[in-house]
Amino acid sequence: MAFQDIIAQLRQDITTAEDAGDEANAARLRKELDEALRTGEQEAEQQ
């Protein structure tokens, strides 16, 4: 799966969790999104 696809899926999952009132899952997914974005930035800087 491409990096952009992973980010888009995480954002969609966060929205779905928020809409369902599952704030614990939304918070976990936000953390995963933050980590993925940081990893993507680091990889881009290395290229």
mmCIF entry with sequence, helices, sheets and N, C-alpha, C, O atoms, coordinates in Angstrom:
data_MODEL
# 
_entry.id   MODEL 
# 
_entity.id                         1 
_entity.type                       polymer 
_entity.pdbx_number_of_molecules   1 
# 
_entity_poly.entity_id                      1 
_entity_poly.type                           'polypeptide(L)' 
_entity_poly.nstd_linkage                   no 
_entity_poly.nstd_monomer                   no 
_entity_poly.pdbx_seq_one_letter_code       MAFQDIIAQLRQDITTAEDAGDEANAARLRKELDEALRTGEQEAEQQ 
_entity_poly.pdbx_seq_one_letter_code_can   MAFQDIIAQLRQDITTAEDAGDEANAARLRKELDEALRTGEQEAEQQ 
_entity_poly.pdbx_strand_id                 A 
# 
loop_
_entity_poly_seq.entity_id 
_entity_poly_seq.num 
_entity_poly_seq.mon_id 
_entity_poly_seq.hetero 
1 1  MET n 
1 2  ALA n 
1 3  PHE n 
1 4  GLN n 
1 5  ASP n 
1 6  ILE n 
1 7  ILE n 
1 8  ALA n 
1 9  GLN n 
1 10 LEU n 
1 11 ARG n 
1 12 GLN n 
1 13 ASP n 
1 14 ILE n 
1 15 THR n 
1 16 THR n 
1 17 ALA n 
1 18 GLU n 
1 19 ASP n 
1 20 ALA n 
1 21 GLY n 
1 22 ASP n 
1 23 GLU n 
1 24 ALA n 
1 25 ASN n 
1 26 ALA n 
1 27 ALA n 
1 28 ARG n 
1 29 LEU n 
1 30 ARG n 
1 31 LYS n 
1 32 GLU n 
1 33 LEU n 
1 34 ASP n 
1 35 GLU n 
1 36 ALA n 
1 37 LEU n 
1 38 ARG n 
1 39 THR n 
1 40 GLY n 
1 41 GLU n 
1 42 GLN n 
1 43 GLU n 
1 44 ALA n 
1 45 GLU n 
1 46 GLN n 
1 47 GLN n 
# 
_struct_asym.id          A 
_struct_asym.entity_id   1 
# 
loop_
_struct_conf.conf_type_id 
_struct_conf.id 
_struct_conf.pdbx_PDB_helix_id 
_struct_conf.beg_label_comp_id 
_struct_conf.beg_label_asym_id 
_struct_conf.beg_label_seq_id 
_struct_conf.pdbx_beg_PDB_ins_code 
_struct_conf.end_label_comp_id 
_struct_conf.end_label_asym_id 
_struct_conf.end_label_seq_id 
_struct_conf.pdbx_end_PDB_ins_code 
_struct_conf.beg_auth_comp_id 
_struct_conf.beg_auth_asym_id 
_struct_conf.beg_auth_seq_id 
_struct_conf.end_auth_comp_id 
_struct_conf.end_auth_asym_id 
_struct_conf.end_auth_seq_id 
_struct_conf.pdbx_PDB_helix_class 
_struct_conf.details 
_struct_conf.pdbx_PDB_helix_length 
HELX_P HELX_P1 AA1 PHE A 3  ? ASP A 19 ? PHE A 3  ASP A 19 1 ? 17 
HELX_P HELX_P2 AA2 GLU A 23 ? GLN A 46 ? GLU A 23 GLN A 46 1 ? 24 
# 
_struct_conf_type.id          HELX_P 
_struct_conf_type.criteria    ? 
_struct_conf_type.reference   ? 
# 
loop_
_atom_site.group_PDB 
_atom_site.id 
_atom_site.type_symbol 
_atom_site.label_atom_id 
_atom_site.label_alt_id 
_atom_site.label_comp_id 
_atom_site.label_asym_id 
_atom_site.label_entity_id 
_atom_site.label_seq_id 
_atom_site.pdbx_PDB_ins_code 
_atom_site.Cartn_x 
_atom_site.Cartn_y 
_atom_site.Cartn_z 
_atom_site.occupancy 
_atom_site.B_iso_or_equiv 
_atom_site.pdbx_formal_charge 
_atom_site.auth_seq_id 
_atom_site.auth_comp_id 
_atom_site.auth_asym_id 
_atom_site.auth_atom_id 
_atom_site.pdbx_PDB_model_num 
ATOM 1   N N  . MET A 1 1  ? 0.854   -1.177 0.000  1.00 0.00 ? 1  MET A N  1 
ATOM 2   C CA . MET A 1 1  ? 0.000   0.000  0.000  1.00 0.00 ? 1  MET A CA 1 
ATOM 3   C C  . MET A 1 1  ? 0.898   1.237  0.000  1.00 0.00 ? 1  MET A C  1 
ATOM 4   O O  . MET A 1 1  ? 1.874   1.297  0.747  1.00 0.00 ? 1  MET A O  1 
ATOM 5   N N  . ALA A 1 2  ? 0.570   2.214  -0.830 1.00 0.00 ? 2  ALA A N  1 
ATOM 6   C CA . ALA A 1 2  ? 1.355   3.437  -0.928 1.00 0.00 ? 2  ALA A CA 1 
ATOM 7   C C  . ALA A 1 2  ? 1.169   4.286  0.329  1.00 0.00 ? 2  ALA A C  1 
ATOM 8   O O  . ALA A 1 2  ? 0.150   4.208  1.014  1.00 0.00 ? 2  ALA A O  1 
ATOM 9   N N  . PHE A 1 3  ? 2.175   5.089  0.604  1.00 0.00 ? 3  PHE A N  1 
ATOM 10  C CA . PHE A 1 3  ? 2.161   5.935  1.796  1.00 0.00 ? 3  PHE A CA 1 
ATOM 11  C C  . PHE A 1 3  ? 0.897   6.795  1.849  1.00 0.00 ? 3  PHE A C  1 
ATOM 12  O O  . PHE A 1 3  ? 0.254   6.893  2.894  1.00 0.00 ? 3  PHE A O  1 
ATOM 13  N N  . GLN A 1 4  ? 0.543   7.418  0.720  1.00 0.00 ? 4  GLN A N  1 
ATOM 14  C CA . GLN A 1 4  ? -0.640  8.283  0.692  1.00 0.00 ? 4  GLN A CA 1 
ATOM 15  C C  . GLN A 1 4  ? -1.911  7.495  1.001  1.00 0.00 ? 4  GLN A C  1 
ATOM 16  O O  . GLN A 1 4  ? -2.830  8.009  1.639  1.00 0.00 ? 4  GLN A O  1 
ATOM 17  N N  . ASP A 1 5  ? -1.953  6.257  0.549  1.00 0.00 ? 5  ASP A N  1 
ATOM 18  C CA . ASP A 1 5  ? -3.122  5.413  0.817  1.00 0.00 ? 5  ASP A CA 1 
ATOM 19  C C  . ASP A 1 5  ? -3.242  5.084  2.300  1.00 0.00 ? 5  ASP A C  1 
ATOM 20  O O  . ASP A 1 5  ? -4.341  5.061  2.853  1.00 0.00 ? 5  ASP A O  1 
ATOM 21  N N  . ILE A 1 6  ? -2.112  4.832  2.931  1.00 0.00 ? 6  ILE A N  1 
ATOM 22  C CA . ILE A 1 6  ? -2.108  4.530  4.369  1.00 0.00 ? 6  ILE A CA 1 
ATOM 23  C C  . ILE A 1 6  ? -2.602  5.736  5.156  1.00 0.00 ? 6  ILE A C  1 
ATOM 24  O O  . ILE A 1 6  ? -3.426  5.599  6.061  1.00 0.00 ? 6  ILE A O  1 
ATOM 25  N N  . ILE A 1 7  ? -2.099  6.919  4.810  1.00 0.00 ? 7  ILE A N  1 
ATOM 26  C CA . ILE A 1 7  ? -2.514  8.150  5.498  1.00 0.00 ? 7  ILE A CA 1 
ATOM 27  C C  . ILE A 1 7  ? -4.013  8.384  5.303  1.00 0.00 ? 7  ILE A C  1 
ATOM 28  O O  . ILE A 1 7  ? -4.724  8.708  6.254  1.00 0.00 ? 7  ILE A O  1 
ATOM 29  N N  . ALA A 1 8  ? -4.485  8.220  4.075  1.00 0.00 ? 8  ALA A N  1 
ATOM 30  C CA . ALA A 1 8  ? -5.913  8.417  3.791  1.00 0.00 ? 8  ALA A CA 1 
ATOM 31  C C  . ALA A 1 8  ? -6.768  7.426  4.573  1.00 0.00 ? 8  ALA A C  1 
ATOM 32  O O  . ALA A 1 8  ? -7.816  7.795  5.102  1.00 0.00 ? 8  ALA A O  1 
ATOM 33  N N  . GLN A 1 9  ? -6.331  6.179  4.649  1.00 0.00 ? 9  GLN A N  1 
ATOM 34  C CA . GLN A 1 9  ? -7.091  5.166  5.383  1.00 0.00 ? 9  GLN A CA 1 
ATOM 35  C C  . GLN A 1 9  ? -7.134  5.488  6.871  1.00 0.00 ? 9  GLN A C  1 
ATOM 36  O O  . GLN A 1 9  ? -8.180  5.353  7.508  1.00 0.00 ? 9  GLN A O  1 
ATOM 37  N N  . LEU A 1 10 ? -6.004  5.912  7.427  1.00 0.00 ? 10 LEU A N  1 
ATOM 38  C CA . LEU A 1 10 ? -5.986  6.275  8.849  1.00 0.00 ? 10 LEU A CA 1 
ATOM 39  C C  . LEU A 1 10 ? -6.934  7.441  9.121  1.00 0.00 ? 10 LEU A C  1 
ATOM 40  O O  . LEU A 1 10 ? -7.659  7.431  10.116 1.00 0.00 ? 10 LEU A O  1 
ATOM 41  N N  . ARG A 1 11 ? -6.934  8.439  8.249  1.00 0.00 ? 11 ARG A N  1 
ATOM 42  C CA . ARG A 1 11 ? -7.833  9.589  8.434  1.00 0.00 ? 11 ARG A CA 1 
ATOM 43  C C  . ARG A 1 11 ? -9.295  9.155  8.357  1.00 0.00 ? 11 ARG A C  1 
ATOM 44  O O  . ARG A 1 11 ? -10.131 9.627  9.127  1.00 0.00 ? 11 ARG A O  1 
ATOM 45  N N  . GLN A 1 12 ? -9.593  8.261  7.430  1.00 0.00 ? 12 GLN A N  1 
ATOM 46  C CA . GLN A 1 12 ? -10.965 7.757  7.315  1.00 0.00 ? 12 GLN A CA 1 
ATOM 47  C C  . GLN A 1 12 ? -11.349 6.959  8.560  1.00 0.00 ? 12 GLN A C  1 
ATOM 48  O O  . GLN A 1 12 ? -12.464 7.090  9.066  1.00 0.00 ? 12 GLN A O  1 
ATOM 49  N N  . ASP A 1 13 ? -10.433 6.140  9.047  1.00 0.00 ? 13 ASP A N  1 
ATOM 50  C CA . ASP A 1 13 ? -10.703 5.342  10.248 1.00 0.00 ? 13 ASP A CA 1 
ATOM 51  C C  . ASP A 1 13 ? -10.925 6.234  11.465 1.00 0.00 ? 13 ASP A C  1 
ATOM 52  O O  . ASP A 1 13 ? -11.767 5.932  12.310 1.00 0.00 ? 13 ASP A O  1 
ATOM 53  N N  . ILE A 1 14 ? -10.175 7.331  11.559 1.00 0.00 ? 14 ILE A N  1 
ATOM 54  C CA . ILE A 1 14 ? -10.357 8.279  12.667 1.00 0.00 ? 14 ILE A CA 1 
ATOM 55  C C  . ILE A 1 14 ? -11.760 8.877  12.603 1.00 0.00 ? 14 ILE A C  1 
ATOM 56  O O  . ILE A 1 14 ? -12.460 8.941  13.613 1.00 0.00 ? 14 ILE A O  1 
ATOM 57  N N  . THR A 1 15 ? -12.163 9.309  11.420 1.00 0.00 ? 15 THR A N  1 
ATOM 58  C CA . THR A 1 15 ? -13.496 9.889  11.249 1.00 0.00 ? 15 THR A CA 1 
ATOM 59  C C  . THR A 1 15 ? -14.583 8.883  11.610 1.00 0.00 ? 15 THR A C  1 
ATOM 60  O O  . THR A 1 15 ? -15.557 9.227  12.280 1.00 0.00 ? 15 THR A O  1 
ATOM 61  N N  . THR A 1 16 ? -14.418 7.651  11.167 1.00 0.00 ? 16 THR A N  1 
ATOM 62  C CA . THR A 1 16 ? -15.396 6.602  11.467 1.00 0.00 ? 16 THR A CA 1 
ATOM 63  C C  . THR A 1 16 ? -15.489 6.365  12.971 1.00 0.00 ? 16 THR A C  1 
ATOM 64  O O  . THR A 1 16 ? -16.586 6.247  13.515 1.00 0.00 ? 16 THR A O  1 
ATOM 65  N N  . ALA A 1 17 ? -14.344 6.295  13.640 1.00 0.00 ? 17 ALA A N  1 
ATOM 66  C CA . ALA A 1 17 ? -14.334 6.079  15.088 1.00 0.00 ? 17 ALA A CA 1 
ATOM 67  C C  . ALA A 1 17 ? -14.995 7.252  15.811 1.00 0.00 ? 17 ALA A C  1 
ATOM 68  O O  . ALA A 1 17 ? -15.778 7.051  16.740 1.00 0.00 ? 17 ALA A O  1 
ATOM 69  N N  . GLU A 1 18 ? -14.679 8.478  15.385 1.00 0.00 ? 18 GLU A N  1 
ATOM 70  C CA . GLU A 1 18 ? -15.290 9.658  16.012 1.00 0.00 ? 18 GLU A CA 1 
ATOM 71  C C  . GLU A 1 18 ? -16.803 9.661  15.812 1.00 0.00 ? 18 GLU A C  1 
ATOM 72  O O  . GLU A 1 18 ? -17.560 9.942  16.740 1.00 0.00 ? 18 GLU A O  1 
ATOM 73  N N  . ASP A 1 19 ? -17.233 9.348  14.595 1.00 0.00 ? 19 ASP A N  1 
ATOM 74  C CA . ASP A 1 19 ? -18.672 9.319  14.306 1.00 0.00 ? 19 ASP A CA 1 
ATOM 75  C C  . ASP A 1 19 ? -19.396 8.267  15.144 1.00 0.00 ? 19 ASP A C  1 
ATOM 76  O O  . ASP A 1 19 ? -20.568 8.433  15.484 1.00 0.00 ? 19 ASP A O  1 
ATOM 77  N N  . ALA A 1 20 ? -18.692 7.188  15.474 1.00 0.00 ? 20 ALA A N  1 
ATOM 78  C CA . ALA A 1 20 ? -19.282 6.115  16.285 1.00 0.00 ? 20 ALA A CA 1 
ATOM 79  C C  . ALA A 1 20 ? -19.167 6.396  17.782 1.00 0.00 ? 20 ALA A C  1 
ATOM 80  O O  . ALA A 1 20 ? -19.666 5.625  18.601 1.00 0.00 ? 20 ALA A O  1 
ATOM 81  N N  . GLY A 1 21 ? -18.507 7.504  18.138 1.00 0.00 ? 21 GLY A N  1 
ATOM 82  C CA . GLY A 1 21 ? -18.342 7.842  19.548 1.00 0.00 ? 21 GLY A CA 1 
ATOM 83  C C  . GLY A 1 21 ? -17.245 7.047  20.233 1.00 0.00 ? 21 GLY A C  1 
ATOM 84  O O  . GLY A 1 21 ? -17.180 7.014  21.461 1.00 0.00 ? 21 GLY A O  1 
ATOM 85  N N  . ASP A 1 22 ? -16.391 6.412  19.462 1.00 0.00 ? 22 ASP A N  1 
ATOM 86  C CA . ASP A 1 22 ? -15.305 5.583  20.000 1.00 0.00 ? 22 ASP A CA 1 
ATOM 87  C C  . ASP A 1 22 ? -14.041 6.430  20.130 1.00 0.00 ? 22 ASP A C  1 
ATOM 88  O O  . ASP A 1 22 ? -13.115 6.319  19.327 1.00 0.00 ? 22 ASP A O  1 
ATOM 89  N N  . GLU A 1 23 ? -14.025 7.266  21.146 1.00 0.00 ? 23 GLU A N  1 
ATOM 90  C CA . GLU A 1 23 ? -12.924 8.214  21.305 1.00 0.00 ? 23 GLU A CA 1 
ATOM 91  C C  . GLU A 1 23 ? -11.602 7.526  21.629 1.00 0.00 ? 23 GLU A C  1 
ATOM 92  O O  . GLU A 1 23 ? -10.544 8.018  21.238 1.00 0.00 ? 23 GLU A O  1 
ATOM 93  N N  . ALA A 1 24 ? -11.641 6.408  22.330 1.00 0.00 ? 24 ALA A N  1 
ATOM 94  C CA . ALA A 1 24 ? -10.397 5.689  22.648 1.00 0.00 ? 24 ALA A CA 1 
ATOM 95  C C  . ALA A 1 24 ? -9.738  5.183  21.366 1.00 0.00 ? 24 ALA A C  1 
ATOM 96  O O  . ALA A 1 24 ? -8.527  5.316  21.191 1.00 0.00 ? 24 ALA A O  1 
ATOM 97  N N  . ASN A 1 25 ? -10.525 4.612  20.486 1.00 0.00 ? 25 ASN A N  1 
ATOM 98  C CA . ASN A 1 25 ? -9.987  4.122  19.215 1.00 0.00 ? 25 ASN A CA 1 
ATOM 99  C C  . ASN A 1 25 ? -9.529  5.287  18.343 1.00 0.00 ? 25 ASN A C  1 
ATOM 100 O O  . ASN A 1 25 ? -8.495  5.191  17.681 1.00 0.00 ? 25 ASN A O  1 
ATOM 101 N N  . ALA A 1 26 ? -10.277 6.376  18.333 1.00 0.00 ? 26 ALA A N  1 
ATOM 102 C CA . ALA A 1 26 ? -9.890  7.549  17.552 1.00 0.00 ? 26 ALA A CA 1 
ATOM 103 C C  . ALA A 1 26 ? -8.553  8.095  18.043 1.00 0.00 ? 26 ALA A C  1 
ATOM 104 O O  . ALA A 1 26 ? -7.705  8.475  17.235 1.00 0.00 ? 26 ALA A O  1 
ATOM 105 N N  . ALA A 1 27 ? -8.361  8.137  19.348 1.00 0.00 ? 27 ALA A N  1 
ATOM 106 C CA . ALA A 1 27 ? -7.096  8.628  19.903 1.00 0.00 ? 27 ALA A CA 1 
ATOM 107 C C  . ALA A 1 27 ? -5.939  7.714  19.505 1.00 0.00 ? 27 ALA A C  1 
ATOM 108 O O  . ALA A 1 27 ? -4.852  8.190  19.178 1.00 0.00 ? 27 ALA A O  1 
ATOM 109 N N  . ARG A 1 28 ? -6.174  6.412  19.533 1.00 0.00 ? 28 ARG A N  1 
ATOM 110 C CA . ARG A 1 28 ? -5.131  5.458  19.130 1.00 0.00 ? 28 ARG A CA 1 
ATOM 111 C C  . ARG A 1 28 ? -4.769  5.652  17.662 1.00 0.00 ? 28 ARG A C  1 
ATOM 112 O O  . ARG A 1 28 ? -3.595  5.633  17.291 1.00 0.00 ? 28 ARG A O  1 
ATOM 113 N N  . LEU A 1 29 ? -5.785  5.838  16.841 1.00 0.00 ? 29 LEU A N  1 
ATOM 114 C CA . LEU A 1 29 ? -5.547  6.034  15.415 1.00 0.00 ? 29 LEU A CA 1 
ATOM 115 C C  . LEU A 1 29 ? -4.843  7.361  15.142 1.00 0.00 ? 29 LEU A C  1 
ATOM 116 O O  . LEU A 1 29 ? -4.007  7.440  14.241 1.00 0.00 ? 29 LEU A O  1 
ATOM 117 N N  . ARG A 1 30 ? -5.168  8.402  15.905 1.00 0.00 ? 30 ARG A N  1 
ATOM 118 C CA . ARG A 1 30 ? -4.470  9.686  15.749 1.00 0.00 ? 30 ARG A CA 1 
ATOM 119 C C  . ARG A 1 30 ? -2.984  9.527  16.051 1.00 0.00 ? 30 ARG A C  1 
ATOM 120 O O  . ARG A 1 30 ? -2.139  10.117 15.378 1.00 0.00 ? 30 ARG A O  1 
ATOM 121 N N  . LYS A 1 31 ? -2.674  8.728  17.065 1.00 0.00 ? 31 LYS A N  1 
ATOM 122 C CA . LYS A 1 31 ? -1.278  8.466  17.403 1.00 0.00 ? 31 LYS A CA 1 
ATOM 123 C C  . LYS A 1 31 ? -0.589  7.725  16.257 1.00 0.00 ? 31 LYS A C  1 
ATOM 124 O O  . LYS A 1 31 ? 0.540   8.054  15.895 1.00 0.00 ? 31 LYS A O  1 
ATOM 125 N N  . GLU A 1 32 ? -1.262  6.732  15.688 1.00 0.00 ? 32 GLU A N  1 
ATOM 126 C CA . GLU A 1 32 ? -0.703  6.000  14.545 1.00 0.00 ? 32 GLU A CA 1 
ATOM 127 C C  . GLU A 1 32 ? -0.485  6.934  13.356 1.00 0.00 ? 32 GLU A C  1 
ATOM 128 O O  . GLU A 1 32 ? 0.532   6.839  12.670 1.00 0.00 ? 32 GLU A O  1 
ATOM 129 N N  . LEU A 1 33 ? -1.437  7.834  13.113 1.00 0.00 ? 33 LEU A N  1 
ATOM 130 C CA . LEU A 1 33 ? -1.310  8.793  12.018 1.00 0.00 ? 33 LEU A CA 1 
ATOM 131 C C  . LEU A 1 33 ? -0.115  9.701  12.248 1.00 0.00 ? 33 LEU A C  1 
ATOM 132 O O  . LEU A 1 33 ? 0.663   9.946  11.326 1.00 0.00 ? 33 LEU A O  1 
ATOM 133 N N  . ASP A 1 34 ? 0.038   10.198 13.455 1.00 0.00 ? 34 ASP A N  1 
ATOM 134 C CA . ASP A 1 34 ? 1.168   11.067 13.788 1.00 0.00 ? 34 ASP A CA 1 
ATOM 135 C C  . ASP A 1 34 ? 2.492   10.348 13.542 1.00 0.00 ? 34 ASP A C  1 
ATOM 136 O O  . ASP A 1 34 ? 3.414   10.917 12.957 1.00 0.00 ? 34 ASP A O  1 
ATOM 137 N N  . GLU A 1 35 ? 2.581   9.105  13.987 1.00 0.00 ? 35 GLU A N  1 
ATOM 138 C CA . GLU A 1 35 ? 3.806   8.324  13.791 1.00 0.00 ? 35 GLU A CA 1 
ATOM 139 C C  . GLU A 1 35 ? 4.069   8.084  12.307 1.00 0.00 ? 35 GLU A C  1 
ATOM 140 O O  . GLU A 1 35 ? 5.214   8.173  11.862 1.00 0.00 ? 35 GLU A O  1 
ATOM 141 N N  . ALA A 1 36 ? 3.040   7.785  11.548 1.00 0.00 ? 36 ALA A N  1 
ATOM 142 C CA . ALA A 1 36 ? 3.204   7.546  10.111 1.00 0.00 ? 36 ALA A CA 1 
ATOM 143 C C  . ALA A 1 36 ? 3.666   8.810  9.397  1.00 0.00 ? 36 ALA A C  1 
ATOM 144 O O  . ALA A 1 36 ? 4.526   8.751  8.518  1.00 0.00 ? 36 ALA A O  1 
ATOM 145 N N  . LEU A 1 37 ? 3.099   9.948  9.771  1.00 0.00 ? 37 LEU A N  1 
ATOM 146 C CA . LEU A 1 37 ? 3.507   11.204 9.147  1.00 0.00 ? 37 LEU A CA 1 
ATOM 147 C C  . LEU A 1 37 ? 4.955   11.538 9.477  1.00 0.00 ? 37 LEU A C  1 
ATOM 148 O O  . LEU A 1 37 ? 5.699   11.994 8.610  1.00 0.00 ? 37 LEU A O  1 
ATOM 149 N N  . ARG A 1 38 ? 5.360   11.315 10.723 1.00 0.00 ? 38 ARG A N  1 
ATOM 150 C CA . ARG A 1 38 ? 6.760   11.562 11.100 1.00 0.00 ? 38 ARG A CA 1 
ATOM 151 C C  . ARG A 1 38 ? 7.701   10.640 10.336 1.00 0.00 ? 38 ARG A C  1 
ATOM 152 O O  . ARG A 1 38 ? 8.755   11.072 9.870  1.00 0.00 ? 38 ARG A O  1 
ATOM 153 N N  . THR A 1 39 ? 7.328   9.386  10.209 1.00 0.00 ? 39 THR A N  1 
ATOM 154 C CA . THR A 1 39 ? 8.154   8.428  9.464  1.00 0.00 ? 39 THR A CA 1 
ATOM 155 C C  . THR A 1 39 ? 8.267   8.860  8.004  1.00 0.00 ? 39 THR A C  1 
ATOM 156 O O  . THR A 1 39 ? 9.349   8.795  7.421  1.00 0.00 ? 39 THR A O  1 
ATOM 157 N N  . GLY A 1 40 ? 7.179   9.291  7.424  1.00 0.00 ? 40 GLY A N  1 
ATOM 158 C CA . GLY A 1 40 ? 7.184   9.759  6.039  1.00 0.00 ? 40 GLY A CA 1 
ATOM 159 C C  . GLY A 1 40 ? 8.071   10.968 5.847  1.00 0.00 ? 40 GLY A C  1 
ATOM 160 O O  . GLY A 1 40 ? 8.779   11.059 4.844  1.00 0.00 ? 40 GLY A O  1 
ATOM 161 N N  . GLU A 1 41 ? 8.050   11.905 6.794  1.00 0.00 ? 41 GLU A N  1 
ATOM 162 C CA . GLU A 1 41 ? 8.912   13.087 6.723  1.00 0.00 ? 41 GLU A CA 1 
ATOM 163 C C  . GLU A 1 41 ? 10.377  12.692 6.799  1.00 0.00 ? 41 GLU A C  1 
ATOM 164 O O  . GLU A 1 41 ? 11.201  13.204 6.041  1.00 0.00 ? 41 GLU A O  1 
ATOM 165 N N  . GLN A 1 42 ? 10.706  11.788 7.706  1.00 0.00 ? 42 GLN A N  1 
ATOM 166 C CA . GLN A 1 42 ? 12.090  11.351 7.859  1.00 0.00 ? 42 GLN A CA 1 
ATOM 167 C C  . GLN A 1 42 ? 12.583  10.663 6.591  1.00 0.00 ? 42 GLN A C  1 
ATOM 168 O O  . GLN A 1 42 ? 13.711  10.902 6.161  1.00 0.00 ? 42 GLN A O  1 
ATOM 169 N N  . GLU A 1 43 ? 11.765  9.824  5.995  1.00 0.00 ? 43 GLU A N  1 
ATOM 170 C CA . GLU A 1 43 ? 12.158  9.126  4.769  1.00 0.00 ? 43 GLU A CA 1 
ATOM 171 C C  . GLU A 1 43 ? 12.329  10.109 3.618  1.00 0.00 ? 43 GLU A C  1 
ATOM 172 O O  . GLU A 1 43 ? 13.229  9.944  2.795  1.00 0.00 ? 43 GLU A O  1 
ATOM 173 N N  . ALA A 1 44 ? 11.478  11.128 3.550  1.00 0.00 ? 44 ALA A N  1 
ATOM 174 C CA . ALA A 1 44 ? 11.582  12.128 2.490  1.00 0.00 ? 44 ALA A CA 1 
ATOM 175 C C  . ALA A 1 44 ? 12.867  12.940 2.640  1.00 0.00 ? 44 ALA A C  1 
ATOM 176 O O  . ALA A 1 44 ? 13.503  13.289 1.645  1.00 0.00 ? 44 ALA A O  1 
ATOM 177 N N  . GLU A 1 45 ? 13.248  13.240 3.876  1.00 0.00 ? 45 GLU A N  1 
ATOM 178 C CA . GLU A 1 45 ? 14.471  14.002 4.118  1.00 0.00 ? 45 GLU A CA 1 
ATOM 179 C C  . GLU A 1 45 ? 15.713  13.203 3.742  1.00 0.00 ? 45 GLU A C  1 
ATOM 180 O O  . GLU A 1 45 ? 16.724  13.785 3.349  1.00 0.00 ? 45 GLU A O  1 
ATOM 181 N N  . GLN A 1 46 ? 15.651  11.893 3.854  1.00 0.00 ? 46 GLN A N  1 
ATOM 182 C CA . GLN A 1 46 ? 16.801  11.048 3.550  1.00 0.00 ? 46 GLN A CA 1 
ATOM 183 C C  . GLN A 1 46 ? 17.005  10.888 2.046  1.00 0.00 ? 46 GLN A C  1 
ATOM 184 O O  . GLN A 1 46 ? 18.087  10.489 1.614  1.00 0.00 ? 46 GLN A O  1 
ATOM 185 N N  . GLN A 1 47 ? 16.008  11.185 1.259  1.00 0.00 ? 47 GLN A N  1 
ATOM 186 C CA . GLN A 1 47 ? 16.128  11.003 -0.199 1.00 0.00 ? 47 GLN A CA 1 
ATOM 187 C C  . GLN A 1 47 ? 16.715  12.195 -0.868 1.00 0.00 ? 47 GLN A C  1 
ATOM 188 O O  . GLN A 1 47 ? 16.881  12.200 -2.088 1.00 0.00 ? 47 GLN A O  1 
# 
